[in-house]
């Protein structure tokens, strides 16, 4: 029984990921295809990448709505420990009017 772990001749995890996502040339992928036939560990790792793909930064970007100006000014004043130029009640009213 063999050890279920990467061996010296195993491709790197980055190569397996590139193979699985199609970012590897067909020629370079030939070695990995042959290797996956005989290495249960690498076959399991490649299957993992197939079911749980790693997302790059472009896929993880989340757009956030613009902060209403009165709220931004209040937060900026609090964070910089400045006196806000408007009263809290007035800012709340402005925020409510923008949100409505």
PyMOL commands that set and color helices and strands:
alter all, ss='L'
color gray80, all
select helices_A, chain A and resi 13-21+26-38+40-51+57-60+69-79+88-99
alter helices_A, ss='H'
color red, helices_A
deselect
rebuild
show_as cartoon
